[in-house]
Amino acid sequence: MIRHIAVTPSVLFLSIWIGGIVCIVCSTVRNYMRLYRIIPRFPDLADDSGGKVSAILTAIYNTNPIRRPVKKVIRTRFVNTPCVIGFFSPVIFLPDSDFTQEELYCILFHELSHLRHMDFIWMLFAEILRVLNWWNPFVILLRKQLSDILEYHADNATFSSLPPTRRELYLDCLIKVARSQQRKQPLPAMTLPFSKSSPGSTTCRVLRLINTESHRSFTNYFITGIAVLMLFASTLFIFEPSWKPEEELNGKVFSLDDDSYLQIRKDGKYELYMDDEHYLGIITNRDLEEIRDLPVYDENNLD
């Protein structure tokens, strides 16, 4: 026997929404596990007391202390740009490229700026919004704008802390890393990369550091503000059918007609009948809009 299962639009849309959330969460977890699995396979450059990385970190900590120092710094070919991941036990990834000591200083200072400003919390907030509102294109725009702002903030913190003789080196380092990104390497959603594979993004960052006019920052914040407003405005729209939805009772879908009526019971509840003979169920609340106008009979005055 084949049973027909009625699926209402609300159940269908809810299933699609939950399915999208599950897919995004699984993809994010898979990317995180891919990076975390390789951490034990590489030596910690920060533990090498005689290495360049250890000396640079010590120098940065002395001048710009942070609350949570990095747990590990590794060099691997699995990333094509320097990046930091994690909040309680942050790890910095360096690509398998030859960097001079001054370039490493610029890169590490930039990544530590993200930790100092706790940018990971902002990215976590944006990621939660993206997961819950994956169907909304304005959330994607908001997340991209927020990521760009955090990078500009870290750029400004690094650029202003460098002596004038090293600032040009920082710009050259941005361009060098961007040019080395020949392949687009997928990174976890809340990873804070030093550079993006988009040439336009690197050009914009360099121009912002060279030209620090206030109207550029105003434009960036204005666009982000518009994206936030559009995000919340999109939640004000509710899509409903133009017809009256069918009522559900006992898992069956039906619509009431003119021959429907209620029969009062001795316990004060009502039995609902349709087409003068089909018993549908027991009703405890007669004030419902759909049944309040139905005629009520008792056992003594039924025809």
C-alpha positions in Angstrom: 0.0 0.0 0.0 1.4 3.3 -1.1 0.8 6.2 1.3 0.8 9.8 0.0 2.8 12.1 2.2 1.8 15.8 2.0 4.7 18.2 2.2 3.8 21.8 2.9 5.9 24.7 1.5 7.1 25.6 5.0 8.4 22.1 5.5 10.0 22.1 2.1 11.8 25.5 2.6 12.9 24.5 6.1 14.4 21.3 4.8 16.3 23.2 2.1 17.5 25.7 4.6 18.8 23.1 7.0 20.3 21.1 4.1 22.3 24.2 3.1 23.5 24.8 6.6 24.7 21.2 6.9 26.6 21.4 3.6 28.4 24.6 4.6 29.2 23.4 8.1 30.6 20.1 6.6 32.7 22.0 4.1 34.1 24.3 6.7 35.0 21.5 9.1 36.6 19.6 6.3 38.9 22.5 5.4 39.8 23.1 9.0 40.7 19.4 9.6 42.8 19.5 6.4 45.0 22.2 7.9 45.0 20.9 11.5 46.1 17.4 10.4 49.3 18.8 9.0 50.3 20.9 12.0 52.1 18.0 13.8 53.9 17.0 10.6 56.1 20.1 10.5 58.6 21.5 13.0 57.8 24.7 14.9 60.0 27.5 13.6 59.3 29.5 16.7 61.1 26.9 18.9 64.3 27.3 17.0 66.1 29.7 19.3 68.7 30.4 16.7 66.3 30.8 13.8 65.0 33.9 12.1 61.4 33.4 13.1 62.1 33.0 16.8 64.2 36.2 16.9 61.5 38.1 15.0 58.8 37.0 17.3 60.8 38.0 20.3 61.4 41.4 18.9 57.7 41.9 18.1 56.5 40.7 21.5 58.9 43.1 23.2 57.5 46.2 21.4 53.9 45.1 20.7 52.9 42.4 23.3 49.8 40.4 22.6 47.5 38.5 25.0 47.8 35.1 23.3 51.2 34.4 21.6 51.2 32.0 18.7 51.4 28.3 19.6 53.3 27.4 16.5 54.8 28.7 13.3 55.2 26.2 10.4 56.2 26.4 6.8 54.3 24.2 4.4 53.4 23.9 0.7 49.7 23.3 1.6 49.2 27.1 1.8 50.1 29.7 -0.8 50.0 32.7 1.4 50.9 33.4 5.1 47.9 33.1 7.3 46.9 32.7 11.0 44.2 30.3 12.2 42.8 29.8 15.7 42.1 32.0 18.7 43.0 30.2 21.9 46.0 28.4 20.3 46.8 30.4 17.2 49.0 28.9 14.5 50.7 30.9 11.8 51.2 29.1 8.4 54.0 30.2 6.0 54.2 29.1 2.4 57.2 27.2 1.2 58.9 30.3 -0.2 62.1 32.1 0.4 61.6 35.2 2.6 64.2 37.5 3.8 64.4 38.3 7.5 62.9 41.8 6.9 60.0 40.2 4.8 59.4 37.7 7.6 59.2 40.6 10.1 56.5 42.3 8.0 54.5 39.1 7.5 54.6 38.1 11.1 53.8 41.6 12.4 50.8 41.6 10.1 49.5 38.3 11.3 50.1 39.1 14.9 48.1 42.3 14.4 45.1 40.2 13.7 45.6 38.4 17.0 46.2 41.6 18.8 42.9 43.1 17.5 41.1 39.8 18.0 39.9 39.8 14.4 39.0 36.1 14.7 35.9 37.0 16.8 34.6 39.3 14.0 35.2 36.6 11.4 33.4 34.1 13.6 30.4 36.4 13.8 30.4 36.8 10.0 30.7 33.1 9.5 27.7 32.4 11.8 25.7 34.9 9.8 26.8 33.3 6.5 25.8 29.8 7.7 22.4 30.8 9.0 21.7 33.1 6.0 23.5 31.2 3.2 20.7 32.0 0.8 21.1 35.8 1.2 23.6 37.4 -1.2 23.9 40.4 1.0 25.5 38.3 3.8 28.2 37.2 1.3 28.8 40.9 0.5 28.9 41.8 4.2 31.4 39.0 4.9 33.7 40.1 2.1 33.6 43.7 3.2 34.4 42.8 6.8 37.3 40.6 5.7 38.7 43.5 3.6 38.3 46.0 6.5 40.2 43.6 8.9 43.0 43.3 6.3 43.2 47.1 5.9 43.3 47.5 9.7 46.2 45.0 10.0 47.9 46.8 7.1 47.6 50.2 8.7 48.8 48.8 12.1 51.9 47.2 10.5 52.6 50.1 8.1 52.4 52.8 10.8 54.7 50.7 13.2 57.4 50.3 10.6 60.2 52.9 10.2 59.9 54.9 6.9 62.8 52.9 5.5 60.9 49.6 5.8 57.5 50.8 4.6 58.4 50.4 1.0 59.6 46.9 1.8 56.1 46.1 3.2 54.5 47.1 0.0 56.9 45.0 -2.0 56.2 42.1 0.3 52.5 42.3 -0.4 53.0 42.3 -4.1 55.6 39.5 -3.9 53.2 37.2 -2.0 50.3 38.1 -4.3 52.4 37.2 -7.4 53.4 33.9 -5.9 49.8 32.8 -5.6 49.7 31.0 -8.9 47.0 28.6 -7.7 43.9 29.4 -5.8 44.3 27.5 -2.5 41.0 27.0 -0.5 41.4 28.1 3.1 39.0 27.7 6.0 36.4 30.4 6.3 37.7 32.1 9.4 41.4 32.1 8.3 43.1 35.5 8.1 45.4 35.4 5.1 48.2 37.9 4.5 47.3 38.2 0.8 44.5 37.2 -1.5 44.8 35.7 -5.0 42.8 38.6 -6.5 45.1 41.1 -8.1 42.5 43.9 -7.5 42.5 43.3 -3.8 46.3 43.6 -3.5 46.3 46.8 -5.7 43.6 48.3 -3.5 45.5 47.6 -0.3 48.7 49.1 -1.7 47.0 52.2 -2.9 45.2 52.7 0.4 48.6 52.5 2.2 50.1 55.0 -0.2 47.2 57.4 -0.3 45.7 57.7 3.2 43.0 60.2 2.4 40.0 60.0 4.7 37.4 59.7 2.0 38.7 56.3 1.1 38.0 55.0 4.6 34.6 56.7 4.5 33.7 54.9 1.3 34.7 51.6 2.7 32.6 52.1 5.9 29.7 53.5 3.9 29.6 50.3 1.7 29.8 48.1 4.8 27.0 50.1 6.5 24.8 49.7 3.4 25.5 45.9 3.4 24.5 45.6 7.1 21.3 47.6 6.6 20.3 45.5 3.6 21.1 42.3 5.5 18.7 43.2 8.3 16.1 44.7 5.9 16.0 41.4 4.1 14.6 39.8 7.2 11.6 42.1 7.2 10.1 40.4 4.1 7.9 37.4 4.7 6.6 35.4 1.7 3.2 33.9 2.2 0.8 32.2 -0.2 -2.1 34.2 -1.5 -4.6 31.4 -0.8 -5.6 30.0 2.6 -3.4 27.2 3.6 -5.0 23.8 4.2 -5.3 22.7 7.8 -3.6 19.5 9.0 -5.0 17.1 11.5 -3.7 13.7 12.4 -1.2 13.9 9.6 -3.9 14.3 6.9 -4.5 17.3 4.8 -8.1 18.5 4.3 -10.2 21.6 3.8 -13.5 22.4 5.5 -16.7 22.8 3.5 -20.2 24.0 4.1 -21.3 20.5 5.4 -18.8 20.5 8.2 -20.0 20.7 11.8 -19.0 20.2 15.4 -20.6 17.8 17.9 -20.2 18.7 21.6 -19.1 15.9 24.0 -19.9 15.4 27.6 -16.4 16.5 28.6 -16.8 19.8 26.9 -14.7 19.0 23.9 -15.9 18.8 20.3 -15.8 16.2 17.6 -15.2 17.5 14.1 -17.2 16.0 11.2 -17.0 16.7 7.5 -19.4 15.9 4.7 -22.0 15.0 7.3 -20.4 11.7 8.1 -16.6 11.7 8.1 -15.2 11.9 11.6 -11.9 13.9 11.6 -10.9 14.3 15.2 -11.4 16.0 18.5 -11.2 19.8 18.9 -10.3 21.3 22.3 -10.3 25.0 21.2 -13.3 26.2 19.4 -12.0 29.8 19.1 -9.8 28.9 16.1 -10.6 31.1 13.2 -11.2 28.2 10.8 -13.9 26.5 13.0 -15.5 29.2 15.1 -18.4 29.7 12.6 -19.2 26.0 12.2 -22.6 24.8 13.6 -22.5 23.0 16.9 -24.8 20.0 17.7 -25.2 17.7 20.6 -26.3 14.1 20.5 -30.0 14.9 21.1 -30.5 17.4 18.2 -28.6 15.6 15.4 -30.8 14.9 12.4 
